[in-house]
Amino acid sequence: MSKVRIDKFKYFKYIGYIPHQGQMAVHRSCARFRVNVQGRRSGKSYCAAREAEVAILTPETRGWIVAPTYELADKIAREIKENLILKLKLNYSHKEEYYGRLKYVKFEPFKSELWIKSADNPDSLIGEGLDWLIFDEAAKCPRIIWEKYLSPTLTDRKGWALFTTTPEGTNWVYELYCRGQDPNYPEWESFRFPSTISPYIDPQIIEEARKTLTPETFAQEYLAEFTTFAGRVYAEFSRLTHIVKNYKYDPEIETVVGIDFGFRQPAVLWAQIRNGDEVVVFDEYVKPNTKTDELIQVIKSK
């Protein structure tokens, strides 16, 4: 039986929440898997808390908030506690805390459950099926946390997941971001916004960070760019800028494959040469600590 859902935007209006452009894009998405990549202090955790609240107000649902540590997960939990328990006085039948931090709540009369989880204790991520999941600062966690522990929890109930994170190089979250940009994955949608998307952040803070941080660090932390600058020959290279998305491959055109050998940061580029001198780079593969034999297999599999 389908669950009765509240009107998300009526709820936002009721609590006085006015999403900025970046938050609104996430809220409007109907994708089952949403990847929200934003710069620091942009309100991505606040956005996630509002999504969690709407889910909690849906009867008989179970959801988790997962972060690299309890301290990080507690940021979202505090927002939920402020709105649902302190402001709206929502009744609950059971509540557990961990050193003063919210760990578990069962809300009445909705019979909905909220669990706060830490990825640094993977065994705690094995549990019953979930209706929803928020994975905060996902890029700071290893791939196995999502693939082995979290993803299976959404299978039984066909639950949804929201990833909220600042980039951490071009790791596995970048792959999920690309999936959200690919029409071949209709259940996925991804977003990327710099810190300046928030009207509440002081522009002077951004400018000070621009002056004091390296360009690469500023680009990652405040511009929300996926940048792997450690060991990179051309610091200005950006996957988002220099690789053509959704390129329509033409088997009649010459294809060139380039390999940057090296065990620590090997890479492969795929390109086609059009009109004699136009080089179109349409794909890239980067995986640290990969042997050349493995790269060859990747190339053959294309």
C-alpha positions as CSV (number, residue, x, y, z in Angstrom):
1,M,0.0,0.0,0.0
2,S,1.4,3.4,-1.0
3,K,2.2,5.8,1.8
4,V,0.4,9.1,2.2
5,R,2.9,11.9,1.7
6,I,2.5,15.5,2.9
7,D,2.9,18.4,0.5
8,K,6.6,19.2,0.8
9,F,6.4,22.9,-0.1
10,K,3.4,23.6,2.1
11,Y,5.4,22.2,4.9
12,F,8.3,24.4,4.0
13,K,6.0,27.5,4.0
14,Y,4.5,26.4,7.4
15,I,7.9,26.3,9.1
16,G,9.2,29.5,7.3
17,Y,11.8,27.8,5.2
18,I,12.7,29.6,2.0
19,P,15.1,27.5,0.0
20,H,17.7,29.2,-2.1
21,Q,18.3,28.2,-5.8
22,G,20.6,25.3,-5.0
23,Q,18.4,23.9,-2.3
24,M,15.2,24.3,-4.4
25,A,16.7,22.3,-7.3
26,V,17.2,19.4,-4.9
27,H,13.8,19.7,-3.4
28,R,12.1,19.7,-6.8
29,S,13.8,16.6,-8.0
30,C,11.8,13.4,-8.1
31,A,14.8,11.2,-8.7
32,R,15.2,8.2,-6.5
33,F,18.9,8.9,-6.1
34,R,20.0,12.5,-5.7
35,V,23.6,13.6,-5.5
36,N,24.0,17.2,-4.1
37,V,27.5,18.5,-4.5
38,Q,27.9,22.0,-3.0
39,G,30.7,24.1,-1.5
40,R,31.1,24.7,2.2
41,R,28.5,26.7,4.1
42,S,26.1,26.5,1.2
43,G,23.3,25.0,3.3
44,K,23.4,21.5,1.9
45,S,23.0,19.9,5.3
46,Y,20.1,22.2,6.1
47,C,18.5,21.2,2.8
48,A,18.9,17.5,3.7
49,A,17.3,18.0,7.1
50,R,14.2,19.5,5.5
51,E,14.0,16.4,3.2
52,A,14.3,14.2,6.2
53,E,11.5,16.0,8.0
54,V,9.1,15.5,5.1
55,A,10.0,11.8,5.1
56,I,9.5,11.5,8.9
57,L,6.0,13.1,8.6
58,T,5.2,10.3,6.2
59,P,3.5,7.5,8.2
60,E,5.3,4.2,8.9
61,T,8.6,5.1,7.4
62,R,12.2,4.3,8.5
63,G,15.2,6.4,7.6
64,W,18.9,6.8,8.4
65,I,21.2,9.8,8.4
66,V,24.7,8.5,7.9
67,A,27.9,10.6,8.0
68,P,31.6,9.8,8.5
69,T,31.2,10.4,12.2
70,Y,28.4,10.9,14.7
71,E,29.6,14.5,15.1
72,L,28.9,15.3,11.4
73,A,25.6,13.4,11.3
74,D,24.5,15.3,14.4
75,K,24.5,18.6,12.4
76,I,21.4,17.3,10.5
77,A,19.9,15.6,13.5
78,R,20.0,18.9,15.4
79,E,18.1,20.7,12.7
80,I,15.4,18.0,12.7
81,K,15.2,18.0,16.5
82,E,14.8,21.8,16.4
83,N,11.9,21.7,14.0
84,L,10.0,18.5,14.8
85,I,10.5,18.1,18.5
86,L,11.2,21.6,19.9
87,K,9.2,23.8,17.5
88,L,6.4,21.6,16.3
89,K,6.2,19.6,19.6
90,L,5.9,16.4,17.7
91,N,5.3,13.5,20.1
92,Y,7.6,10.6,20.2
93,S,7.4,7.2,22.0
94,H,11.0,6.4,22.2
95,K,14.3,8.4,22.0
96,E,17.9,7.4,22.4
97,E,20.9,9.7,22.7
98,Y,24.6,9.1,22.3
99,Y,26.7,11.5,24.6
100,G,23.9,14.0,24.3
101,R,23.5,13.6,20.6
102,L,20.3,12.2,19.0
103,K,20.7,8.5,17.9
104,Y,17.2,7.2,17.5
105,V,13.6,8.5,17.6
106,K,10.3,6.9,17.0
107,F,7.7,9.6,16.2
108,E,4.0,9.3,17.1
109,P,1.4,9.2,15.7
110,F,3.2,8.6,12.4
111,K,5.1,5.5,13.7
112,S,8.1,6.7,11.7
113,E,11.6,6.0,12.7
114,L,14.8,8.1,12.5
115,W,18.2,6.6,13.1
116,I,21.5,8.5,13.2
117,K,24.5,6.4,12.0
118,S,28.2,6.7,11.8
119,A,30.2,5.2,8.9
120,D,33.2,4.7,11.1
121,N,31.3,1.7,12.5
122,P,30.3,-0.2,9.4
123,D,28.8,-3.1,11.4
124,S,26.1,-0.7,12.6
125,L,25.0,-0.1,9.0
126,I,23.6,-3.6,8.7
127,G,19.9,-3.4,9.5
128,E,16.3,-3.5,8.3
129,G,15.1,-2.1,5.0
130,L,14.9,1.7,4.7
131,D,12.4,4.0,3.0
132,W,15.0,6.8,2.8
133,L,18.6,7.5,3.4
134,I,20.7,10.7,3.7
135,F,24.5,10.2,3.3
136,D,26.1,13.4,4.5
137,E,29.7,14.2,3.4
138,A,29.6,10.9,1.4
139,A,32.9,11.8,-0.4
140,K,34.8,11.5,2.8
141,C,33.8,7.8,3.1
142,P,35.1,4.8,1.2
143,R,33.1,3.4,-1.7
144,I,32.4,0.2,0.2
145,I,30.2,2.0,2.7
146,W,27.7,2.8,0.0
147,E,28.0,-0.3,-2.1
148,K,28.2,-3.0,0.5
149,Y,26.4,-1.6,3.5
150,L,24.0,1.2,2.5
151,S,22.7,0.5,-1.0
152,P,21.3,-2.9,0.0
153,T,19.2,-1.4,2.8
154,L,17.1,0.5,0.1
155,T,16.3,-2.6,-1.9
156,D,13.2,-4.1,-0.1
157,R,11.2,-0.9,0.2
158,K,12.7,0.7,-2.9
159,G,13.9,3.6,-0.7
160,W,15.4,6.8,-1.9
161,A,18.9,8.2,-1.1
162,L,20.2,11.8,-1.0
163,F,24.0,12.3,-1.0
164,T,25.1,15.6,0.3
165,T,28.8,16.4,0.1
166,T,31.7,18.7,-0.8
167,P,34.0,17.1,-3.4
168,E,36.9,15.0,-2.3
169,G,38.9,14.8,-5.5
170,T,37.6,12.6,-8.3
171,N,36.7,9.6,-6.1
172,W,33.6,7.3,-6.3
173,V,31.2,10.2,-5.6
174,Y,32.3,11.8,-8.8
175,E,31.2,8.7,-10.6
176,L,27.7,9.0,-8.9
177,Y,27.6,12.7,-9.9
178,C,28.3,11.7,-13.6
179,R,25.6,9.1,-13.3
180,G,23.2,11.8,-12.3
181,Q,24.1,13.7,-15.5
182,D,23.6,10.7,-17.7
183,P,20.1,10.2,-19.3
184,N,20.8,6.5,-19.3
185,Y,20.3,6.5,-15.5
186,P,16.8,8.0,-15.2
187,E,16.6,7.2,-11.4
188,W,19.6,9.4,-10.7
189,E,20.0,13.2,-10.7
190,S,22.9,15.3,-9.6
191,F,23.5,18.9,-8.8
192,R,26.6,21.1,-8.3
193,F,26.6,24.6,-6.8
194,P,29.4,26.8,-5.3
195,S,29.2,28.2,-1.8
196,T,28.1,31.6,-3.3
197,I,24.7,30.0,-4.2
198,S,23.7,30.8,-0.6
199,P,22.5,34.3,0.0
200,Y,23.3,33.9,3.6
201,I,27.1,33.5,3.4
202,D,29.2,36.6,3.8
203,P,31.0,37.4,0.5
204,Q,34.0,38.6,2.5
205,I,34.4,35.0,3.9
206,I,34.5,33.7,0.3
207,E,37.0,36.4,-0.8
208,E,39.3,35.7,2.2
209,A,39.3,32.0,1.4
210,R,40.1,32.8,-2.2
211,K,43.1,34.9,-1.1
212,T,44.5,32.5,1.5
213,L,43.9,29.0,0.0
214,T,45.6,27.5,-3.0
215,P,43.6,27.8,-6.2
216,E,43.0,24.1,-6.2
217,T,41.8,23.9,-2.6
218,F,39.5,26.9,-3.1
219,A,38.1,25.3,-6.2
220,Q,37.2,22.1,-4.4
221,E,36.0,23.5,-1.1
222,Y,34.1,26.6,-2.2
223,L,33.5,26.2,-5.9
224,A,32.5,22.5,-5.5
225,E,34.8,21.4,-8.4
226,F,36.0,17.9,-8.7
227,T,39.7,18.5,-8.9
228,T,42.6,16.0,-8.5
229,F,45.5,18.3,-8.2
230,A,48.0,16.0,-6.4
231,G,50.4,14.8,-9.0
232,R,48.6,16.4,-11.9
233,V,50.8,17.9,-14.6
234,Y,48.2,20.4,-15.8
235,A,46.5,22.0,-12.8
236,E,44.0,23.8,-15.0
237,F,42.5,20.5,-16.4
238,S,38.9,19.9,-15.3
239,R,36.8,16.9,-16.1
240,L,33.7,19.0,-16.0
241,T,35.1,21.5,-18.5
242,H,37.3,19.5,-20.8
243,I,35.4,16.2,-21.3
244,V,32.4,16.3,-23.5
245,K,29.3,14.9,-21.7
246,N,26.9,12.6,-23.5
247,Y,29.1,12.5,-26.6
248,K,27.6,10.6,-29.5
249,Y,30.3,8.2,-30.5
250,D,30.9,7.8,-34.3
251,P,32.6,4.5,-35.2
252,E,33.5,5.9,-38.6
253,I,35.7,8.6,-37.1
254,E,39.3,7.9,-35.9
255,T,39.5,7.2,-32.2
256,V,42.6,7.8,-30.2
257,V,43.4,6.4,-26.7
258,G,46.1,7.9,-24.6
259,I,47.6,6.4,-21.5
260,D,49.4,8.2,-18.7
261,F,51.5,5.4,-17.3
262,G,52.3,5.2,-13.6
263,F,51.0,3.1,-10.7
264,R,50.0,5.9,-8.3
265,Q,47.9,8.1,-10.6
266,P,47.5,6.3,-14.0
267,A,44.9,7.7,-16.4
268,V,43.4,6.9,-19.8
269,L,41.8,9.4,-22.2
270,W,39.5,8.6,-25.1
271,A,39.2,11.1,-28.0
272,Q,38.0,11.3,-31.6
273,I,39.5,13.5,-34.2
274,R,37.0,15.3,-36.3
275,N,37.4,17.5,-39.4
276,G,41.1,16.7,-39.5
277,D,42.2,18.8,-36.5
278,E,39.3,18.9,-34.0
279,V,40.1,16.7,-31.0
280,V,37.0,15.8,-28.9
281,V,37.9,14.2,-25.5
282,F,34.8,12.2,-24.5
283,D,35.9,9.9,-21.7
284,E,38.5,9.5,-19.0
285,Y,39.4,6.8,-16.6
286,V,41.5,7.5,-13.4
287,K,42.0,5.0,-10.6
288,P,45.0,5.2,-8.2
289,N,47.2,2.2,-7.8
290,T,46.2,0.5,-11.0
291,K,48.6,-1.7,-13.0
292,T,49.1,-1.2,-16.7
293,D,47.5,-4.6,-17.4
294,E,44.3,-3.5,-15.7
295,L,44.3,-0.3,-17.8
296,I,44.6,-2.4,-20.9
297,Q,41.5,-4.4,-19.9
298,V,39.6,-1.2,-19.3
299,I,40.4,0.0,-22.8
300,K,39.4,-3.4,-24.3
301,S,36.1,-3.3,-22.5
302,K,35.0,0.0,-24.1
